Amino acid sequence: MSTKHPSIAEPLKVGQVDRGASIDRREAMRRGILGSTGLLMADRLAAPAVAIPQPPKAKSKSVIQIWLWGGPSHLDTFDPKPEAGNDYCGQFNSPISTNVDGIRICELLPELAKQADKYSLIRGMTHGVRGHETAAYMVQTGRPQGGRDVFPSAGAVVSLFKGYDAGYKGLIPPYIVLTTPQGRFSEAGFLGTRYKPFATGGNPAQTPFVVEGVVAQGITDQRQRRRRDLLHQLNTLKKTMPDNAQLALAEKCEREAYDLILGDAGKVFDLTQESDELRERYGRTTFGQSCLLARRLVERGVVYTTINYRGWDTHKQNFQTLRRKLPELDNGLATLLQDLSDHGLLEDTIVWCCGEFGRTPKIQWNPPWSGGRGHFGNVFSVLVAGGGFKGGQVVGSSDAKGETVKDRPVYPVDLLASMYELLGIDPNGKLPHPDGLDIRVTASEADGVTMGGRLTEIM
């Protein structure tokens, strides 16, 4: 998994296209001068802006994506099947009712059960893919892997239409990943590095939360200021070339970088500003504190935040692992929904939670799996809330054993197109392609993509 800075291009596989990633010698020297945080600013300031057409009316302003990296079991979370018997439900055979009649979820999600009126469950999600990389790419882009282009993820698309090109003014990048890159695909695709997310690194459950390029371990603000003063004293190049445009750009980037490090903007990452009681409700875990930080980022206007929540690839010891992870998910996500609502933010913030696929409904009891579940893309579940999505409803269903879609199949492109529409992004609008090709925001049946239709039931 890559941990490179988001402004540094990563190599792609043969046949994949990611224009905008290569740089010439002059650009390499400029980036070297600017430093790690300056790179973030330089990409924003120097890259050519894209003309954004007048958007349709939006119901949502921002997105929080909770990515359950590895693929959680739908039967063990949002689509329990106790009647299917022990070979399917295993240890989790007592689902609990929620505050919405007729909706049951896993017994290890009691806090989310109290919030069901705020979210809806898509139980007919499907794509049929069982490989991590291909499934993650499909869920995040709405397109199958292969072909000449690497398509941008939802986060990059939202960053394009709602970020700097659309008037976003914040020093904090408009597309954030907490805390490590997802590593399954190139998030920005052919849009290029300008639309890659900023991955914070660090652990928000620790104090201080060490954010790459913004918060440094053991370095006080006073020391940062002394470093900046020393840098200015040593900058003889600026003194000898006062009118150089490249150096003026570097100076602007440096000024904005230090504004982020030392000014008010960077304080969004300081979770000690929140009450201990609220932090305990979220859970003093990396995931729980990431959820709290996501709410703070939404307050600051960040348009897309992904929480990369790892550890759901439960081939072995599925139930032992979930007894630890489900309470973390329960506390963090339920508190996030309530906290967003309390702050008046849920109405215009989309929250979506899923992995790249589900897990095999029939438990693999035999060694070496010993109660594990394999990859399964035929049917799985997605939770959506806020931003124009109605709560307290279920879209689609799986069969009695959770093995196939029984009714209302929903494909990744359907979910993404629905979110784009709520964000005021035309799903049929055009994406800027480096070769000028006519590429639309979402794929259509003409592109060979299977579709079930927008989620009008809950919009």
N, C-alpha and C positions, 0 to 999 in steps of 0.2 A: 504494500500500500504506500502510495506516495505521500511524503510530508513536505514537498517543496512549497515554496511561497506561491500564492495564487497567480502572481504576475509572471512567473517563469514557466515557459511552455514545457510540456512533457512530451516525450516521443510517442508517436502513435504507431499502431500496427500497419503493416504493409497494406496499401489499398485504401487507408483512411485519410480523409482530407481535413486539415485543421489550419486553414490559411490564417495569416496574422500572427502565427507563432514564431516564424523565423525573424531574426534581426540582423542588421548589418553591423559593421565595425563601429560606425559612429554611434548607433543606438546602444551597442554594448558598452561603449565608454560612458555614454550619458547615464545609463542605468548603474554603472559602477560608481559614478560620482554620487548618485542620489541616495544609495543605501537601501536597506530592506523596507522601511516604512515609506520612504520616498518613492519606491517603485509603484506602490499602490496609488499614490497621488499622480505620478507621471503618466501612468496608463490612462487615468481619467482625463488629465489635462491635455496630453499630446495626441492621443488617438483621435482619428476623425470621427465626429459625431454622426449619428444616423438620423435622418429625417423621420420623425415619428408622426404618422397620420393622426388626425383628430379621432380620439377613441370614442366608442359608444359609452353611454352612461354606466358608471361603475357602482356596484353595491359594496364592494370590498376595496380596501386600501393596501392590505398586506397579507402575507401568508406565513404560517408556521407549519413546517413539515416535520413530522416525527417519523424518522426513517428507522424501522426495526430491522437493522442490518443482519441478514442471514435468513430471514423469513420465519415469522411466528406461526404456530399452529392455529388454524381458525377454530378447530374444535375445542382448543384449550383456552380460547380468549372470547371471541364475540359470536360464535356459532356452535354452542355446545350441543352434543347429541347423546344424552344419557341413555335414551331408549335403544341406542344402537348396541349397547352391551360393552363389557369390559375390554374387548379387543379393540374398541374404538375410543371410548371415553377414558379408559384406564382409571387412574386415581381420582380424576376430577369428574365425579358422577353426581354432583349435587349442585347444579347451576342455581343461581339466585335470581329472584325477580328484581326488576329495576323500578324506578318511580314512574315508568310508563307501562301501562297494562299490556301484557302479551310479549314483552321483550325480556328475555333472560340472557345473562352472560355468566362467565365463569365465576365460581364461588370465591376465587382469590382476587376479585375486582369489586369489593364492596363500596368503595368510594365512587368509582365510576358508575355503579348501579344507582347512586343517588343523583347523578347528573345526566341521566339518559334523556331528559327533556331538552338538553342543550345540544345533543349530537344525533346523527342518524348513522345507521350501519348499512353498508353495502355488502350483502352476503352472496351476491352473484358475480363477484369479480372474477375474471378469467383471462388467461392468455395461452395456457397450455405449455408454457416453457418451463423447463426444470433446471436450467443452468443459471448459476448466480449472475454472471456477467450479462448474459443475453436477457434474462428476466429483468434485472435492474435497469438496463438500458431501455427496455420496452416500457416499463412502468413509468420511468422518468421522462421519456421523450414521446411516448405514444406510437413509436415506430419500431418495426422489426430491425434487428441488426443486419448489416450487410449493405452492399451497394457502394457507390463512390463516395458518399458523404457520411460524416459523423454529425448527427443532428444535436442541437442544444437541448439541455434538460429544461424542465419547467422553471427552475430557479433562474437560469440564464435568460430564458424568454421573458420572464417577468422583470428581470433586471434591465433588459433592453427596452421594454415598453414603459416601465415605471421608474427607471433609475436616472442616471445623469442625463441621458439623451432626452428625457421627458421633463427635465427641470428639477430633479432631485439635487438638493444643495448640501446634504449632510457630509461631514468629514468622515463619519463611519460609512464604510462601503455599503451599498444597498443590498448586497447579497452576502450573507454570513453563513458559515458552517460551524457548528459547535459539536465537537471541538477539533476533530480530525477529518480530513477529506474522506469521502466515501470510497474512493479507490476502485470502483467497479467500472467506471467509464469516464470519458472526458466531458465534464459538465457543460462546458461552453460550446463544444463541437466546432462547427465552421464559423460561428460568430467570433471566435478568437479570444485571446487572453483578457481583453477588456471586460468580458462578461463572466469570467471565472469567479467563484466565490472566494472570499477571504476566510481561511480556516484559522481559528483563533489559537489552536493548540492549548496546552495547559489543562487545568482542572478547576472549574468554578467552585467545587466543593472545598478547595484549599484557599487559605488566605496568606498572601495575596493570590488572586487569580492571575497567573502569569500569561498574558496575551502576547503572542508573537509580534514583535515590533512596536508594541504599545506599552506593556507593563513588564519590567525586567525584575527578576528576583534579586533582592538585596540592594537595589539602586534607588535612592530617594529622589524626590523631585528636585531637591537642592543640588544633588550631584548631577542630575540630568542637565540642569541649567548651566552648571560649571562646564560640562562637556560641550554644550552648545557654544558658550563664550569662547572656549579654547578653539573650537572648530572655526569660528569667525576670525580669531586672531591668526590662525594658520592659513587662512584662505587668501593667499597672495594672488592667485589666479584671477579672482574676482576684482582685485584692486588694479591689476594690469589690463584687464579686459572688461571695463565697467559697462559697456554697451552690448556685450555679447548676448544674443537671444537665448542660446542654449544654457548659458550660465544663469540668466534671469529666470528661466524656467526651473532650473535646479534650485535656485534660491526660493522661489515660490513654493516648490514642493517641500523643501526643508521647513519653511515657515508653517505650512499646513500640517506637516508631520509632527512638529513640536506642539502645535495647537492641539493635536489629537492626544499626544502623550501627556502634556502638562495642563491642558485646558479642560473645559467642562465636558467636552464630547467624550473623552476617554473615561470619564467617571461612571459611564453607564455600566462598565465592567466591574465596578466596585460593589459587590453584593452586601458588604457590611452596612451599606446605607439602608438596607431593608431590615425589618424587625426580626428578632430571633424567632418569634412565634410563627411568622409567615415562612421563614426558611425551614423550620421544623415541619410545617405542614407539607411543603414541597418534598421534603426528605433531604437529608444531608448526604446525598449521593451525587455523583457526577451528573446523572440524568435529571434528578430532581432540581438541582441548582441550575442546570441548563434550561429547564422549563421556566424557572424564575427569570433568568437572563433573557430568554426569548420575549417574555412580556415587557421587560425594560427596553429591549431593542424596538419592539413595536411602538412603544411610547415615543421613542426618538425618531420614528418615521422610517425605520429600515423596512424595505418592502418584502424581503424574502429571507427567512431564517430556517435553516435545516438543522435539526438536532440528530446527529448521527449516533443512534443508540445501538451499540454492537451487542453480540452475544446470543442471537436467536437461532443459530444454526444447530439445532438440537438433535443431531444424529444419534447421540448417545445420552442416556440419562435425561431424557426430556423432562420428566416430571420433577426430578431433583433440581434441575436448572430453573424451571419455571416457578418453583416454590420460592425461589429467591428473586427472580426477575419480575414476576407479575405484581407483587406488592410495590416494587419500585415504580413500575409503570402506572399502577393504580394511584399512588399518592401524587406522583408528578403530574400526570395528565389531568386527573380530576381537579387538582388544585389550580392548574393552569386555566382550565375552563371557567372555574368559579372566579379566579382572580381577574381574568380578562373581562368577565361579566361585571364584576364589582367596579372595575375601572372604566366601564363604558366602552370597552374595546372589542368585545366579542362580535358585536353587530357588524363591524367592518373588518374583521380579521378572520380569514379562512384558516382552520386547523385541519390538517389531514394526517392520518396515522396508519401506516401499513409497512410491510416489507415487500420484497420482490416477488414473493409467492407465499403459499401456505405450506403445510407439512402433510405427509401421507396420512389419511384418516385411519387406516389400519395400523396399529402399533407394531413395531418390529421388536418382538420379544426375544428373538434368538440372538446369541452372541455373534459378533461383538457389540451389537447395538443395545441389547439389554434394556429394552423399554424406550427406544428412540423412535424418531419419526424422520422420514426422508423428505426430499424436495417434492413439491407438488404445486403445479401451476394450473390444474384443471378448474379449481374453484378455491377462492379464499376471500377474506373479509377486509374491508377498509372502513375506518371511522372518519366521518367528516363533520365539521361543526363550524358555525359562525360564517360571517362574510356573505350572507345571503342564503346559505344552506339552512333548511328547516331542521328542527330537532325532533326527537321522539318518533322517528320513523325507521322502517326497514325497507331497503330496496333489494328486490330479488331474493332468491333462496337457493339452498343446496338440497340435494336429496336426503333421504333418511339417514344415510351414513356419511354425508359430507363429501361424496366422491365426484359428483357432477353438479352442474347448474340445473336446478329444477325449473326455475322460471326467471325471466328478466336478466339475461346475461349482460354484464357491464364490462367493457373492455377499457384498457388504459386510456385510449384516445377519447373515450366518452367522458371519463373523469376529468382529464386535462382540459378538454374543450369547455366543459361546464365551469371549471374554475376560471379559465381565461375570460369567459363571458361575464362572470360575476365581478371580475377585476376590471372590466371595461376594455378588454383586449379582444379584438375581433378574431375568432378562431380561423376565419377564412382570409385574414389579412396576410400580407406578404412579409416574409423574413428577408433581410438583406443577405444576399449570397455573394461570396467573393467573385464568382464567375458570372454574376448577373442572372442566374437561373431563376425561374418562376417557382419559388418554394413557399408554401403556405405555412402558417403558424401550426396548424394541425393537419394531419394526413386525412385523406378521404378514401372512400371505397375505390375510387379511380386509381389510387396509389397501391391497391392490393391489400388494404387494411380492413379487417373485419370490424364492424361497428354495431353497437346496440342502440345508440341514440343518446342525446343529452339527458342529464339527470333532472328532467323537468318535474318529476314527482316531488323533489325536495328543494326546488329552486323558486 
